[in-house]
Amino acid sequence: MEYIVRGNIPLNGEISVCGAKNCALALLGATILTDETVVLTKCPHIADVDNMLLLLKKMGKKVSRNGQTVQISGKLNTVNVPAEVATLLRGSVLVLGAVLARYGQLTLPLPGGCAIGARPIDIHTDGLKHFGVSVEYDDKGLVCKGKPQPSAFKLRFASVGATENLLCAAVLSQGQSVLYNCATEPEVVALEQMLVQMGAQINGVGGSVLTITGVQRLSGTVFDIIPDRIVAATYLSAAVASHGKVTVSNCCPQHLSAFINAVCGRYDVRLYNDAVTLNADRAVSDYGKVVTAPYPGFPTDMQSLLLSLAALSAGGTTKITENLFENRLQHNADQLALMGADISVNGNTASVRGQCLFGAELCARDLRGGAGLVVAALGAEGTSAVRGVEHINRGYVDLAAELSSLGADIHSVGLDK
Ligand code: UD1
């Protein structure tokens, strides 16, 4: 499937943000920690979430969905994560901690996901080893044995997934565990909050040091998935690229502060409790120097959006350094060059001189990069085709329909893969 986009049409109107993919995946993994019913509301209809629900179902959980509400209950009937689903989504790794906490063993085929870099899981496995779990690899993938025992562990990098897994691993282990250098992304904090609601004892919620006192069991709960900050930033970027005026509602502006500072602050922006209104009816020269970093730094997941905006800016030079995923810059830089962009990549830094872009045939190779290409197409003169929409569908409910509702000329052609 591909998107056909005619650019240079200012977007206008209001659009609401769906629940966050990365929050949904972490919370779904954590449902394994209890047999009782966990109800998640605002659960987005996207491919990664559908695959995670399928994975839970194949492992024995009862799963039902009614609109944006999903209900999960029951025990697992296997600790072998099914390869045919696990390889479809990187998020499958997020069952690791919970399965070990409840069942003390697991095999996990190596996860799929974006082609954005090596994506090792050594921090997850080092932490588990610290918790006394035996970790080996065989031809089926990762093989872990043993219930996690209380311990203290310092993550060598504040990895989102490793923090989530190690937290889930620790909540049922009898005694006190301490995790140092934890990720503080809003999606991690939402997981901490849900676990506390389920009866977990966690000190330091929201911070980088978590002290966990293991409890015997966790109960069911009802929890709202937080708004997707990357989707919100995509809509704001679409407004900037097209010189439009857009209100993004049902979002959390506080979670968007790095993006708002780097991008929206250069335009006429209004912040509300749960909405952002951006009027981007003029061009800016550049976006200065931006470096991706763990929260509250500028998110790597918004880097391709910024790359496109920098390429479309009015003649100045923006420098973007990608510190998290090594392959995230080059592919989109090459694609934007097909539109006439002036970008040079040196190591993990792109130097982007803004200018007019023209429609071209583009190819998305990963989720966030794909959204970045759509944003570039919205700001380009003429018509673009963006192939690889199946990557974009992993994280967006229906990007073409959402952008059309703001007046964009975008439609999909061809069959979904
Ligand atoms: C999560 C998000 C992803 C986002 C990323 C960074 C989910 C499902 N995905 O991915 O959208 O881009 O956070 O905000 O929530 N690393 C290691 N060893 C490990 C783990 C990570 O070296 O064991 C490195 C990674 O290669 C990367 C950095 O740490 O350079 C950050 O990765 P991490 O925070 O773990 O990202 P994910 O949890 O995979």
Residues whose N, C-alpha, C, O or C-beta is under 5 A from the ligand:
A	BS01	UD1	N22 L25 G91 R119 P120 I121 D122 I123 H124 F157 A158 S159 V160 G161 A162 T300 D301 N323 L324 F325
